[in-house]
Amino acid sequence: MNQSEFHTRIQLFLQDPDSTRFSSALLDSALRQALNHFSLAVPRIHKTELMVIVDSSEYTLNTVSGLTQVLALWYPWCEGDLPTPPLQEWYLYWQSGVPVLRLRDRIFEEGTALKLFYAANHTIQGLDDAESSSIPEGLQETLALGAAGKAALMRAAHLVESVGSPASDRDQLFQLGQLWWQGFKARLSEFKRMSPAPTGPFDEFGWEIEP
């Protein structure tokens, strides 16, 4: 589903097909927050091979789009090598919003290659200029539910500040939003428990890797 289709699905949950109570801006904000939670529990898993240009104990991952976490690193990497355990002596940190890999007690050497598995944020076509959607079809309803819950909570908070708003309407909306949001997080916890860690550097090992 794209951004517009998610809006329609969220509006069905909220029983607001004409956007009289929930604006498009509010739905987008709720969708972003739900998408962030979704991406942490059910991340996009990718692999990539990178070339070291200069000797350094650090490697800046500024060319790896949407990266949120490195799951496994093989270095030095040579295509055709036999399976080996992933490298352990490394860590990831963020410098001015850019992910950086750092090795312990060794350096990335010029002319060598590294291979890594990494988690990345999901995208929804049309939301924040994304060109494609990556939400699996079977989980789109779950994401729409979470976004609807967050939208209800956000509107309930807004009604607190509105003079003359009926307390009963506000409370019911808040309770409904809480119910949907908690249900969304519970489903994400189930998916997270079912996700295995990558066990090897090749496609036939570990998680299914997107092309």
C-alpha positions in Angstrom: 0.0 0.0 0.0 1.1 3.6 -0.6 0.6 6.6 1.5 -2.9 7.3 0.2 -4.0 3.7 0.6 -2.8 3.7 4.2 -4.7 6.9 4.9 -7.9 5.2 3.6 -7.3 2.1 5.8 -6.6 4.3 8.9 -9.7 6.4 8.2 -11.8 3.2 8.2 -10.5 2.3 11.6 -11.3 5.8 12.8 -14.7 6.0 11.0 -13.7 9.3 9.5 -13.8 8.7 5.7 -14.2 12.4 4.9 -11.2 13.6 7.1 -13.5 15.8 9.1 -11.8 15.0 12.4 -8.4 13.6 11.4 -6.4 15.7 9.0 -3.9 14.3 6.5 -1.1 15.9 8.4 -2.2 14.2 11.6 -2.5 10.8 9.8 1.0 11.2 8.3 2.5 12.0 11.8 0.7 9.0 13.3 1.9 6.8 10.4 5.5 7.9 10.8 5.5 7.0 14.6 3.9 3.6 13.9 6.4 3.0 11.1 9.3 3.7 13.4 8.1 1.1 15.9 7.3 -1.3 13.1 10.8 -0.9 11.7 12.5 -1.7 15.0 10.5 -4.9 15.5 10.3 -6.1 11.9 13.3 -4.5 10.2 14.2 -4.7 6.5 17.2 -6.9 6.4 19.8 -6.2 3.7 23.4 -7.3 2.8 26.1 -5.3 1.1 29.7 -5.5 0.2 31.9 -2.4 0.5 35.4 -1.6 -0.5 38.0 0.1 1.8 39.5 3.2 0.1 42.0 4.2 2.7 43.6 2.6 5.8 41.5 3.4 8.9 40.2 2.0 12.1 36.8 3.4 11.1 34.5 3.0 8.1 31.8 5.5 7.5 28.6 3.9 6.2 27.2 7.1 4.6 26.4 5.2 1.4 24.2 2.6 3.1 20.7 4.1 2.9 18.3 3.8 5.9 20.6 1.8 8.1 19.5 1.5 11.7 21.8 -1.3 13.0 24.6 -3.6 11.8 23.7 -7.2 12.5 26.9 -9.0 11.4 30.2 -8.1 9.9 32.7 -10.2 7.9 36.1 -8.7 7.4 38.2 -9.1 5.4 35.7 -10.5 2.9 36.6 -12.3 -0.3 33.9 -13.8 -2.6 34.2 -17.5 -2.5 35.6 -17.8 1.0 34.3 -20.7 3.1 31.8 -19.8 5.8 33.5 -18.3 8.9 32.2 -16.8 12.1 31.4 -13.1 11.8 33.9 -10.6 13.2 33.3 -9.8 16.8 35.8 -7.0 17.6 33.8 -4.0 16.3 31.2 -1.6 17.3 28.8 0.9 15.6 28.3 4.5 16.6 26.7 7.6 15.0 28.6 10.8 14.2 26.5 13.8 13.1 23.7 11.4 12.2 26.0 9.1 10.1 26.7 5.5 11.1 30.4 4.6 11.5 31.9 1.2 12.0 35.0 1.0 14.2 37.4 -2.0 14.7 39.2 -2.9 17.9 42.9 -3.4 17.7 43.1 -3.5 13.9 42.3 -1.3 10.9 40.3 -1.5 7.7 43.1 -1.9 5.1 43.0 -0.1 1.7 41.9 -2.4 -1.2 40.1 -5.0 1.0 36.4 -5.6 1.2 33.9 -6.0 4.0 30.5 -7.6 4.0 27.7 -6.8 6.4 24.1 -7.7 7.2 22.2 -4.7 8.4 18.7 -3.6 9.5 17.0 -0.6 7.8 13.8 1.4 8.2 10.8 0.5 6.1 9.3 2.9 3.6 5.8 3.8 2.4 5.5 5.1 -1.2 4.6 8.8 -1.1 5.4 9.3 2.6 8.4 11.6 3.0 9.1 11.3 -0.7 9.7 7.5 -0.6 9.6 5.9 -4.0 8.4 2.5 -3.0 6.7 0.6 -0.1 8.4 -2.2 1.7 5.7 -3.3 4.2 4.9 -7.0 3.7 1.3 -7.4 2.6 0.4 -9.6 5.6 1.5 -6.9 8.0 -0.1 -3.8 6.4 -3.2 -4.1 8.4 -1.2 -4.3 11.6 0.7 -1.1 10.7 -2.6 0.7 9.8 -4.0 -0.3 13.2 -1.0 1.1 15.0 -1.2 4.3 13.1 -5.0 4.6 13.8 -4.3 4.1 17.5 -1.6 6.8 17.5 -3.9 9.2 15.6 -6.6 8.7 18.1 -4.2 9.3 21.0 -2.9 12.5 19.3 -6.4 13.8 18.7 -7.5 13.0 22.3 -4.5 15.0 23.6 -5.5 17.9 21.3 -9.1 17.8 22.7 -7.7 18.2 26.2 -6.5 21.7 25.1 -9.8 22.6 23.4 -12.3 24.7 25.3 -15.7 23.1 25.6 -14.7 19.6 24.4 -16.9 16.9 25.9 -14.8 15.0 28.4 -16.6 11.7 27.5 -15.7 12.0 23.9 -12.1 12.7 24.8 -11.9 9.8 27.2 -13.5 7.3 24.8 -11.1 8.4 22.1 -8.1 8.0 24.4 -9.2 4.6 25.6 -9.8 3.4 22.0 -6.4 4.8 20.9 -4.7 3.0 23.8 -6.4 -0.3 23.0 -5.3 -0.1 19.3 -1.8 1.0 20.1 -1.2 -1.6 22.7 -2.6 -4.3 20.4 -0.2 -3.0 17.7 2.8 -3.3 20.0 1.8 -6.7 21.2 1.7 -8.0 17.6 5.1 -6.5 17.0 6.5 -8.3 20.0 5.3 -11.6 18.6 7.0 -10.9 15.3 10.2 -9.8 17.0 10.4 -13.1 19.0 10.1 -15.1 15.7 13.0 -13.3 14.0 16.2 -15.4 14.0 19.7 -13.8 13.8 21.8 -14.2 10.7 24.2 -17.1 11.1 26.4 -16.9 8.0 27.7 -14.6 5.2 25.9 -16.5 2.4 22.3 -16.2 1.2 21.4 -19.8 2.2 22.2 -19.1 5.8 20.2 -16.9 8.3 17.4 -14.5 7.4 15.9 -14.2 3.9 17.7 -11.3 2.3 16.0 -8.8 0.1 17.7 -8.4 -3.4 
